[in-house]
Amino acid sequence: MLSFPVLKWDRGDFLRKEKAMFNLIENVALKDDNVRIVVLNGSRANPNAKKDFMQDYDVVYFVENFEQAKKKAWSEWFGETLLVHTTDDMTFLPSKAKAYMVQMLFDDYSRMDLAILPLDALASHLEEEPIYKVLIDKDSRVEKTECFDESHYTVTEPSDELVKSTIQTFLWLETYVAKGLYRHEHLYALKHLRLMRKALETVLKWQMGIKTNFEKVIGKEMKHMRYYLGEDIYKDYLKTYTPADLKKIWSTLLYMHDLFLKHAKEVCKKLDVDFDFDVADKINNYIKEIRGLSISSQAQTDVSEAF
């Protein structure tokens, strides 16, 4: 049986300590005249973020000569790596960032996302990034050297129209899942089940917003759901993930229908949104009818017939 080491963020004999890594990040920049400003983004710039060894070092080097900087072998300056992934490698999943990216996983498991940006992108970057800390400013260009604003991780109170649209969309997506399952098209069904889950996530975010008067941070990817909504609701949500088995997908579809409606009705009640939930009962009956036809049908679509 394979065994893996238990890794802890403060394990000095295994991982580079945070201070040592920051010294390295700064020293590399100081030795390169092309680099004029160094900015730290992400969780390591956030004093409220939980510390662990999996945190990336999200670093931006602002340079005078952008084309020259893109050609530099940056990873060689930071130590031994397990993997280096740059913008040049991102043909399969092209980077949406305007920066030239150098992503590094080191042999001590430290991780760094190094972004290279031209100096003229400084103002827009600092304006768009709600959390940052300036580590180096060689020419004293930056007035506000740090910013800590978690408001983008709060949830906004929705309009009546958005609530109604979300419920209506969820119900419509259910019919696609049912169609895919009847045809034994697992991937089609699972694709639309994922979209249904996005609607469920939206309603759960509103539940968290209601509990916090739409003022508290709910966290990236709903990571504070357990805290605001409780362990039971968190476990209910996890049950919406299902293996690619027809019977289990059918069960998950029906389960997600009930779970979504439970929270959607609570949201509508608390936000005083008027929605006719009778249509949800009709859709539920429709899904159960299709499920019965699917189970009782002896002749299912043969994929080979499509070619």
C-alpha positions in Angstrom: 0.0 0.0 0.0 1.3 3.4 -0.9 1.9 5.8 1.9 2.3 9.6 1.7 3.9 12.0 4.1 1.7 14.2 6.2 2.6 17.7 5.2 2.1 20.7 7.4 2.6 24.3 6.4 5.0 25.1 9.1 7.2 22.0 8.7 10.5 23.8 8.3 12.6 20.7 7.4 10.3 20.0 4.4 8.9 23.2 3.1 10.5 26.6 2.5 9.3 28.8 5.3 7.2 31.8 4.2 9.8 34.4 5.2 12.6 32.6 3.2 10.4 32.4 0.2 9.5 36.1 0.3 13.2 36.9 0.7 13.9 34.9 -2.5 11.1 36.6 -4.4 12.4 40.0 -3.4 16.1 39.2 -4.1 15.4 37.9 -7.6 13.5 41.1 -8.3 16.2 43.3 -6.8 18.9 41.6 -9.0 17.0 42.3 -12.1 16.9 46.0 -13.2 14.0 45.2 -15.6 11.8 44.4 -12.6 10.6 47.7 -11.0 7.7 46.7 -8.8 6.7 43.5 -7.0 3.1 43.0 -5.8 1.7 40.1 -3.8 -1.9 39.0 -4.5 -4.1 36.1 -3.3 -4.4 34.4 0.0 -0.9 35.2 1.3 -1.8 38.9 1.1 -5.0 38.3 3.0 -4.5 38.4 6.8 -7.8 36.5 7.3 -6.8 33.5 5.1 -6.1 30.2 6.7 -2.5 29.3 6.5 -1.4 26.0 5.0 1.4 24.7 2.7 -1.0 24.5 -0.3 -1.3 28.3 -0.5 0.2 29.7 -3.7 2.6 32.6 -3.8 0.7 34.8 -6.2 3.3 37.3 -7.3 3.4 40.0 -10.0 6.6 41.4 -11.4 6.1 44.7 -13.2 8.8 45.2 -15.8 10.0 47.9 -18.1 10.8 45.6 -21.1 7.9 43.1 -21.3 9.2 41.2 -24.4 12.6 40.8 -22.8 11.1 39.5 -19.5 8.9 36.9 -21.3 12.1 35.3 -22.6 13.8 34.9 -19.2 14.0 31.5 -17.6 12.4 32.6 -14.4 12.0 29.2 -12.8 15.8 28.7 -12.7 16.1 31.6 -10.2 13.8 30.0 -7.6 15.0 26.4 -7.1 14.4 22.9 -8.2 10.9 22.3 -9.7 8.6 19.4 -10.2 6.7 21.2 -12.9 6.8 24.6 -14.7 3.7 25.7 -16.6 4.0 28.9 -18.6 1.7 30.9 -20.9 3.5 29.2 -23.8 2.3 25.9 -22.6 -1.4 27.0 -22.3 -2.7 26.0 -25.7 -5.2 23.5 -24.3 -6.5 25.9 -21.6 -5.4 29.4 -22.8 -4.7 31.8 -20.0 -7.2 34.6 -19.7 -4.6 36.7 -17.9 -3.0 39.7 -19.7 0.2 38.7 -18.0 2.9 36.3 -19.1 2.4 33.5 -16.5 5.1 31.3 -15.0 3.5 28.7 -12.7 6.0 26.7 -10.6 5.6 23.7 -8.3 8.9 23.2 -6.5 10.4 20.0 -5.2 9.6 21.0 -1.6 6.0 21.4 -2.7 6.0 25.2 -2.5 3.9 26.7 -5.3 4.2 30.0 -7.1 2.1 31.8 -9.7 4.5 34.4 -11.1 2.8 36.9 -13.4 4.9 39.2 -15.6 3.2 42.5 -16.5 4.4 45.7 -18.2 4.6 48.8 -16.1 1.8 50.5 -17.9 -0.6 47.8 -16.6 0.2 48.7 -13.0 -2.7 51.1 -12.4 -5.4 48.8 -13.8 -4.0 45.8 -11.9 -4.1 47.6 -8.6 -7.6 48.9 -9.3 -8.9 45.5 -10.3 -7.2 43.5 -7.4 -9.1 44.0 -4.1 -6.4 42.3 -2.1 -2.7 43.1 -2.6 0.5 44.1 -0.9 3.4 45.9 -2.6 6.7 44.2 -1.7 9.0 46.3 -3.7 8.6 49.7 -5.4 12.0 50.7 -6.7 10.8 54.1 -8.1 8.2 55.0 -5.5 5.4 54.8 -8.1 2.6 53.3 -5.9 0.7 55.6 -3.5 -1.4 52.9 -1.8 1.0 50.1 -1.0 -1.6 47.6 0.3 -5.3 47.0 0.0 -7.6 44.6 1.8 -11.2 44.5 0.5 -13.1 41.2 0.7 -16.4 42.7 -0.5 -16.2 40.8 -3.7 -16.7 37.6 -1.6 -20.0 38.9 -0.2 -23.3 38.1 -1.9 -25.6 40.8 -3.3 -29.3 40.7 -2.5 -31.0 39.5 -5.7 -33.9 41.2 -7.5 -37.2 39.5 -7.7 -36.6 38.9 -11.4 -33.3 37.1 -10.8 -34.8 34.8 -8.2 -37.7 33.9 -10.4 -35.4 33.4 -13.4 -33.1 31.1 -11.4 -36.0 28.9 -10.3 -37.5 28.8 -13.8 -34.1 27.9 -15.3 -33.5 25.1 -12.7 -36.9 23.5 -13.6 -36.2 23.7 -17.3 -32.7 22.1 -16.9 -34.3 19.2 -15.1 -36.2 18.3 -18.3 -32.9 18.1 -20.2 -31.5 15.7 -17.6 -34.5 13.5 -17.8 -34.3 13.4 -21.6 -30.6 12.5 -21.5 -31.3 9.7 -19.0 -34.2 8.3 -21.0 -31.9 8.0 -24.0 -29.1 6.6 -21.8 -26.9 9.6 -22.7 -25.0 9.8 -19.5 -22.7 12.7 -20.5 -25.6 14.9 -21.7 -27.5 14.3 -18.5 -24.5 15.0 -16.3 -23.7 18.2 -18.2 -27.2 19.6 -17.4 -27.0 18.3 -13.9 -23.9 20.4 -13.4 -25.8 23.5 -14.6 -28.6 22.6 -12.1 -26.1 22.5 -9.4 -24.9 26.1 -10.3 -28.5 27.2 -9.8 -28.6 25.4 -6.4 -25.3 27.1 -5.4 -26.8 30.4 -6.3 -29.8 29.8 -4.0 -27.6 28.6 -1.2 -25.5 31.8 -1.6 -28.6 33.8 -1.1 -29.4 31.8 2.0 -26.0 32.7 3.3 -26.6 36.3 2.3 -29.9 36.4 4.2 -28.3 35.0 7.3 -25.6 37.7 7.2 -27.8 40.6 6.0 -25.8 40.4 2.8 -22.8 42.0 4.6 -20.4 39.1 5.5 -17.8 37.4 3.4 -19.0 34.0 2.2 -15.7 33.0 0.7 -14.4 31.8 -2.6 -16.2 28.8 -4.1 -18.7 28.9 -1.1 -16.0 27.6 1.2 -17.8 29.1 4.3 -21.0 27.3 3.6 -20.5 24.9 6.5 -20.1 27.9 8.8 -23.1 29.9 7.7 -25.6 27.1 6.8 -24.4 24.3 9.0 -23.0 20.8 8.6 -26.4 19.2 7.6 -27.0 21.5 4.6 -23.4 21.2 3.6 -23.7 17.4 3.5 -27.0 17.7 1.7 -25.3 19.7 -1.0 -22.4 17.1 -1.3 -25.0 14.4 -2.1 -25.8 16.2 -5.4 -22.5 14.8 -6.8 -23.1 11.4 -8.3 -21.3 8.6 -10.2 -22.1 8.2 -13.9 -24.7 5.4 -13.3 -28.2 5.8 -14.7 -30.1 4.8 -11.6 -27.9 7.0 -9.4 -28.3 10.0 -11.7 -32.0 9.5 -11.7 -32.0 9.4 -7.9 -29.7 12.5 -7.7 -32.0 14.4 -10.1 -35.1 13.8 -7.9 -33.1 14.5 -4.7 -31.7 17.8 -6.1 -35.2 18.8 -7.2 -36.4 18.5 -3.6 -33.3 20.2 -2.1 -33.5 23.1 -4.5 -37.2 23.7 -4.0 -36.8 23.6 -0.2 -34.2 26.4 -0.2 -35.8 28.3 -3.1 -39.1 28.5 -1.2 -37.2 29.7 1.9 -35.5 32.4 -0.1 -38.8 33.5 -1.7 -40.4 33.7 1.7 -37.6 35.7 3.3 -37.1 38.0 0.4 -40.9 38.4 -0.2 -40.7 37.0 -3.8 -43.9 35.7 -5.3 -43.4 32.6 -7.4 -46.0 30.0 -8.4 -44.4 26.7 -7.2 -47.3 24.6 -8.6 -45.2 24.4 -11.8 -42.4 22.7 -9.8 -44.9 20.0 -8.8 -45.8 19.5 -12.5 -42.2 19.2 -13.5 -41.5 16.7 -10.7 -44.4 14.6 -11.9 -43.1 14.8 -15.5 -39.6 13.7 -14.4 -41.1 10.7 -12.5 -43.1 9.8 -15.5 -40.1 9.8 -17.8 -38.1 7.8 -15.2 -40.9 5.2 -15.2 -40.8 5.0 -19.0 -37.1 4.7 -19.0 -37.1 1.8 -16.5 -39.9 -0.1 -18.2 -38.7 0.5 -21.8 -37.1 -2.7 -23.2 -35.6 -1.1 -26.3 -33.3 1.8 -25.7 -31.6 3.9 -28.3 -28.6 2.2 -29.8 -25.7 4.7 -30.2 -24.6 2.9 -33.4 -27.9 3.9 -35.0 -26.8 7.5 -35.1 -23.9 6.8 -37.4 
